[in-house]
Amino acid sequence: MARRRYELRTHLDEDTLAEVLALIDATTELEGHRPVGEHKYAHLKVGATDWTGVLAYEDDMLTGYAHTRWSGPGERPRIAVEVVVHPQSDQAAIAERLLGEAQAVLARAGGGLMWLWVHRVEDPDTTVAAKLGFAVQRELAFMMRPLRQPPDVPPLPEGITLRAYRESEDDEAFLAANNAAFAGHPENGDWDAATFAARRALAWFDPAGLLMAWRREPDGSERCLGFHWTKWHGHDSEEVPAHEPVGEVYVLGIHPDAQGLGLGRTLLEAGLAHLYERGCRLAVLYVDCASTGAVALYESAGFELTYREVCYERAVPPAVDAGPELERPA
């Protein structure tokens, strides 16, 4: 019988990071989808190691990992968690233990709110998180639309032009538009130059696929009023098993000052036309179910719900004492 142990790491060294990425990739290949979210995977892929993580080993082989992200002092949630367990292991038991250990970390730190992201959910009430008493806090819809023919792109609003992102020249304008469009957003809001640079450093980034809408201001300057950042998943994508090219509406952002101009639909279809020209015959996207306007836009454009990404939450009280050590057999 395999000997199982759990370890808490407040820093992932390079060897451990390689093990975690190998576990995620193996799980992706076996299950057909990545078990952690885009932003977490992106940080791990570029070598970020400053994470608090709980690791599950069976006979010295990594079979489970709880990835945590801490919020700043006084903010809530205090900790956000994602769990990956190898499909050929006892997924339910290992996931429950990893969650228990992550919760204990938060309790020993003084308690707070714990968020747990679960991916590719068909019924939010039947997951391990739901069975453990976590409540649904947020739902993202994963939607799909076939691209059987070139999209019909509506004309741009008067005075607005469209062009692809230019390296370095458009960075400040992009960040201004992005942070205005996604003010307060947990993933897309409050970006800085380093965050934007990290996204552009990913292997799939293509500047031609980041379409930006511009308007010339009375003083002669140009202002970015919105953008459609597309993503191309090729045959040999590192993120999913072999497939036909798939296009993604990665981020569609409209500056609040440009709301009501019809710019969102034009940018959406322009980005889809770009993906079609690259050979994509299927488009996908993620959208917050609470963003009813965005959901309505995508539904009216032919996107249909496939499954959900669900964020669960639980209030964790402070620990009475430090509790037991982690490095012990199960």
C-alpha positions as CSV (number, residue, x, y, z in Angstrom):
1,M,0.0,0.0,0.0
2,A,1.3,3.4,-0.9
3,R,2.6,5.5,1.9
4,R,1.1,9.0,1.8
5,R,2.4,12.1,3.3
6,Y,1.6,15.9,3.2
7,E,4.0,18.8,3.3
8,L,3.5,22.5,3.7
9,R,5.8,24.7,1.7
10,T,5.9,28.5,2.0
11,H,8.3,28.7,-1.0
12,L,8.4,26.4,-4.0
13,D,12.0,25.6,-5.0
14,E,12.7,24.9,-8.7
15,D,12.6,21.1,-8.3
16,T,9.2,21.3,-6.5
17,L,7.9,23.8,-9.1
18,A,8.9,21.3,-11.9
19,E,7.0,18.5,-10.0
20,V,3.9,20.7,-9.7
21,L,3.9,21.6,-13.4
22,A,4.4,18.0,-14.3
23,L,1.5,17.0,-12.2
24,I,-0.7,19.7,-13.7
25,D,0.3,18.7,-17.3
26,A,-0.3,15.0,-16.6
27,T,-3.7,15.7,-15.1
28,T,-4.5,18.0,-18.1
29,E,-3.6,15.2,-20.5
30,L,-5.7,12.6,-18.7
31,E,-8.8,14.7,-18.0
32,G,-8.8,16.8,-21.1
33,H,-8.7,20.2,-19.3
34,R,-6.3,22.0,-17.0
35,P,-7.2,21.7,-13.3
36,V,-6.0,25.1,-12.3
37,G,-6.9,28.5,-13.7
38,E,-5.2,30.6,-16.4
39,H,-3.6,33.1,-14.0
40,K,-2.2,30.6,-11.6
41,Y,-0.8,28.4,-14.3
42,A,0.8,31.5,-16.0
43,H,2.6,32.4,-12.8
44,L,3.9,28.9,-12.3
45,K,4.9,28.5,-15.9
46,V,7.1,31.6,-15.9
47,G,8.9,30.3,-12.8
48,A,7.2,32.2,-9.9
49,T,8.0,30.3,-6.7
50,D,6.8,32.4,-3.9
51,W,3.6,30.5,-3.1
52,T,2.3,28.8,0.0
53,G,1.4,25.3,-1.2
54,V,0.3,22.0,0.3
55,L,1.7,18.9,-1.4
56,A,0.6,15.3,-1.3
57,Y,3.1,12.5,-1.9
58,E,2.6,8.8,-2.4
59,D,5.9,6.9,-2.1
60,D,7.8,10.1,-2.9
61,M,5.7,10.8,-6.0
62,L,3.8,14.1,-6.1
63,T,0.1,13.2,-6.5
64,G,-1.7,16.3,-5.2
65,Y,-1.1,20.0,-4.8
66,A,-3.1,22.9,-3.2
67,H,-2.1,26.2,-4.7
68,T,-2.8,29.3,-2.5
69,R,-2.7,33.0,-3.1
70,W,-2.8,35.4,-0.1
71,S,-4.5,38.8,-0.1
72,G,-3.0,41.8,1.5
73,P,-3.6,42.8,5.2
74,G,-7.2,43.7,5.9
75,E,-8.5,42.4,2.6
76,R,-10.9,39.5,2.1
77,P,-10.5,36.8,1.0
78,R,-7.3,36.1,3.0
79,I,-6.6,33.1,0.9
80,A,-7.6,31.7,-2.5
81,V,-7.0,28.0,-3.2
82,E,-7.0,25.7,-6.2
83,V,-6.4,21.9,-5.9
84,V,-5.0,19.4,-8.4
85,V,-4.9,15.6,-7.8
86,H,-3.7,13.0,-10.2
87,P,-6.7,11.2,-11.7
88,Q,-5.2,7.8,-10.9
89,S,-5.0,8.6,-7.2
90,D,-7.8,8.7,-4.6
91,Q,-8.9,12.2,-5.8
92,A,-11.7,12.8,-3.3
93,A,-9.7,11.7,-0.2
94,I,-6.6,13.6,-1.2
95,A,-8.5,16.7,-2.2
96,E,-10.3,16.8,1.1
97,R,-7.1,16.5,3.1
98,L,-5.4,19.2,1.0
99,L,-8.3,21.5,1.6
100,G,-8.2,20.7,5.3
101,E,-4.5,21.6,5.5
102,A,-4.9,24.8,3.5
103,Q,-7.8,25.8,5.8
104,A,-5.6,25.1,8.9
105,V,-2.9,27.4,7.4
106,L,-5.5,30.2,7.2
107,A,-6.8,29.4,10.7
108,R,-3.3,29.6,12.2
109,A,-2.8,32.9,10.4
110,G,-5.8,34.4,12.3
111,G,-8.7,33.1,10.2
112,G,-10.5,34.8,7.4
113,L,-12.3,34.0,4.2
114,M,-11.2,31.0,2.1
115,W,-12.0,30.9,-1.6
116,L,-11.8,27.7,-3.6
117,W,-11.9,27.5,-7.4
118,V,-13.2,24.3,-9.0
119,H,-13.0,23.9,-12.7
120,R,-15.2,22.4,-15.4
121,V,-18.3,22.0,-13.2
122,E,-21.6,20.8,-14.6
123,D,-23.5,20.8,-11.3
124,P,-22.1,23.1,-8.5
125,D,-24.0,21.1,-5.9
126,T,-22.2,17.8,-6.5
127,T,-18.5,18.7,-6.1
128,V,-16.2,17.8,-3.3
129,A,-16.3,21.4,-2.2
130,A,-20.1,21.4,-2.0
131,K,-20.1,18.2,0.0
132,L,-17.6,19.7,2.5
133,G,-20.0,22.6,3.1
134,F,-18.5,25.4,0.9
135,A,-21.0,27.9,-0.4
136,V,-21.0,29.1,-4.1
137,Q,-19.5,32.6,-4.2
138,R,-19.0,33.2,-8.0
139,E,-19.6,31.4,-11.2
140,L,-17.8,31.8,-14.6
141,A,-19.6,30.5,-17.7
142,F,-17.5,28.7,-20.3
143,M,-19.2,29.4,-23.7
144,M,-18.6,28.2,-27.2
145,R,-19.5,29.4,-30.7
146,P,-18.7,27.7,-34.0
147,L,-16.9,29.8,-36.7
148,R,-18.1,28.1,-39.9
149,Q,-17.9,31.3,-41.9
150,P,-16.2,34.7,-41.6
151,P,-17.9,36.8,-38.9
152,D,-19.9,39.8,-40.0
153,V,-18.1,42.8,-38.4
154,P,-20.3,45.8,-37.7
155,P,-18.8,49.2,-38.6
156,L,-16.9,51.0,-35.9
157,P,-18.5,54.0,-34.2
158,E,-17.7,57.3,-35.8
159,G,-14.3,58.7,-35.0
160,I,-12.9,55.3,-33.8
161,T,-10.2,53.3,-35.5
162,L,-8.9,49.8,-34.9
163,R,-5.3,48.5,-35.0
164,A,-3.2,45.8,-33.4
165,Y,-1.1,46.4,-30.3
166,R,2.3,47.9,-30.8
167,E,5.0,46.7,-28.5
168,S,6.0,49.3,-25.9
169,E,4.3,52.2,-27.7
170,D,0.8,51.1,-26.5
171,D,1.5,49.8,-23.0
172,E,0.4,52.8,-21.0
173,A,-2.8,53.3,-23.1
174,F,-3.7,49.6,-22.8
175,L,-3.2,49.6,-19.0
176,A,-5.3,52.7,-18.6
177,A,-8.2,51.2,-20.7
178,N,-7.9,47.8,-19.0
179,N,-7.8,49.2,-15.4
180,A,-10.8,51.5,-16.1
181,A,-12.8,48.7,-17.7
182,F,-12.0,46.2,-15.0
183,A,-11.9,48.4,-11.9
184,G,-12.2,46.1,-8.8
185,H,-12.0,42.9,-10.9
186,P,-10.2,40.1,-9.0
187,E,-8.2,38.9,-12.0
188,N,-8.1,41.7,-14.6
189,G,-8.2,44.8,-12.5
190,D,-5.3,46.9,-11.2
191,W,-2.7,45.6,-13.6
192,D,0.7,47.2,-13.7
193,A,3.5,47.1,-16.3
194,A,5.0,44.0,-14.8
195,T,1.6,42.1,-15.0
196,F,1.1,43.1,-18.6
197,A,4.7,42.1,-19.5
198,A,4.3,38.7,-17.8
199,R,1.2,38.0,-20.0
200,R,3.0,39.0,-23.1
201,A,5.9,36.7,-22.2
202,L,3.7,33.7,-22.5
203,A,4.4,31.5,-25.5
204,W,1.0,32.0,-27.1
205,F,1.0,35.8,-27.1
206,D,0.6,37.4,-30.5
207,P,0.6,41.2,-30.7
208,A,-1.5,40.9,-33.9
209,G,-4.2,39.2,-31.8
210,L,-4.6,42.2,-29.4
211,L,-6.9,44.6,-31.2
212,M,-7.2,48.1,-29.8
213,A,-9.9,50.7,-30.5
214,W,-8.6,54.3,-30.6
215,R,-10.2,57.8,-30.7
216,R,-8.3,61.0,-31.4
217,E,-8.9,63.6,-28.7
218,P,-9.3,67.3,-29.3
219,D,-5.7,67.9,-28.2
220,G,-4.5,65.6,-31.0
221,S,-3.6,62.7,-28.7
222,E,-5.0,59.2,-29.2
223,R,-7.0,57.4,-26.5
224,C,-7.7,53.7,-26.2
225,L,-11.4,53.1,-25.6
226,G,-11.4,49.4,-25.7
227,F,-9.7,46.2,-26.8
228,H,-10.2,42.6,-27.8
229,W,-7.3,40.4,-26.7
230,T,-7.7,37.1,-28.6
231,K,-5.9,33.8,-27.9
232,W,-5.1,31.1,-30.4
233,H,-4.9,27.5,-29.2
234,G,-3.1,25.6,-31.9
235,H,-2.9,21.9,-32.7
236,D,0.1,21.5,-30.4
237,S,-1.1,23.7,-27.5
238,E,0.7,23.1,-24.3
239,E,-2.5,23.7,-22.4
240,V,-4.9,21.1,-23.8
241,P,-4.5,17.7,-25.6
242,A,-4.2,17.7,-29.5
243,H,-7.2,19.4,-31.2
244,E,-8.1,21.5,-34.1
245,P,-7.2,25.2,-33.7
246,V,-9.5,27.0,-31.2
247,G,-9.8,30.7,-30.8
248,E,-10.5,32.4,-27.4
249,V,-12.0,35.7,-26.5
250,Y,-9.3,36.1,-23.8
251,V,-10.2,39.6,-22.6
252,L,-12.8,42.0,-24.1
253,G,-12.6,45.4,-22.3
254,I,-14.5,48.6,-23.0
255,H,-13.6,51.8,-21.2
256,P,-16.6,53.2,-19.2
257,D,-16.5,56.4,-21.2
258,A,-17.2,54.3,-24.4
259,Q,-20.2,52.3,-23.0
260,G,-23.3,52.5,-25.2
261,L,-21.5,53.1,-28.5
262,G,-21.8,49.6,-29.7
263,L,-18.0,49.2,-29.6
264,G,-18.2,45.9,-27.7
265,R,-20.0,44.0,-30.4
266,T,-17.7,45.4,-33.1
267,L,-14.6,44.5,-31.2
268,L,-16.0,41.0,-30.4
269,E,-16.7,40.3,-34.1
270,A,-13.4,41.9,-35.3
271,G,-11.4,39.6,-32.9
272,L,-13.4,36.6,-34.1
273,A,-12.7,37.5,-37.7
274,H,-9.0,37.6,-36.9
275,L,-9.2,34.1,-35.3
276,Y,-11.1,32.8,-38.3
277,E,-8.4,34.1,-40.6
278,R,-5.9,32.2,-38.5
279,G,-7.8,29.0,-39.1
280,C,-9.9,28.7,-36.0
281,R,-13.4,27.2,-36.6
282,L,-14.4,27.3,-32.9
283,A,-14.4,30.2,-30.5
284,V,-14.5,29.9,-26.7
285,L,-14.6,32.3,-23.8
286,Y,-15.1,32.7,-20.0
287,V,-17.5,35.3,-18.6
288,D,-18.7,36.0,-15.0
289,C,-22.3,34.9,-14.8
290,A,-23.0,38.0,-12.7
291,S,-22.0,40.2,-15.6
292,T,-25.4,40.0,-17.2
293,G,-24.7,42.6,-19.9
294,A,-21.6,40.7,-21.1
295,V,-23.4,37.4,-20.9
296,A,-26.3,38.8,-23.0
297,L,-23.8,40.2,-25.6
298,Y,-22.2,36.8,-26.0
299,E,-25.5,34.9,-26.1
300,S,-26.8,37.3,-28.8
301,A,-23.5,36.7,-30.8
302,G,-24.2,32.9,-30.8
303,F,-22.1,31.7,-27.8
304,E,-23.7,28.9,-25.8
305,L,-23.0,27.7,-22.2
306,T,-20.9,24.5,-22.0
307,Y,-19.9,24.3,-18.3
308,R,-19.1,26.5,-15.3
309,E,-16.0,27.4,-13.3
310,V,-17.1,27.9,-9.7
311,C,-15.6,29.8,-6.8
312,Y,-16.7,28.5,-3.4
313,E,-16.1,30.2,-0.1
314,R,-15.9,29.4,3.6
315,A,-15.4,31.6,6.6
316,V,-12.5,30.1,8.7
317,P,-12.2,31.0,12.4
318,P,-8.9,31.6,14.1
319,A,-7.1,28.5,15.4
320,V,-7.1,28.0,19.1
321,D,-3.6,26.6,18.9
322,A,-1.0,26.0,16.2
323,G,-2.3,22.5,15.5
324,P,-0.3,19.4,14.4
325,E,2.6,19.4,12.0
326,L,2.0,18.5,8.3
327,E,4.8,16.1,7.5
328,R,3.2,12.9,8.8
329,P,1.8,9.8,7.1
330,A,-1.9,9.7,6.2
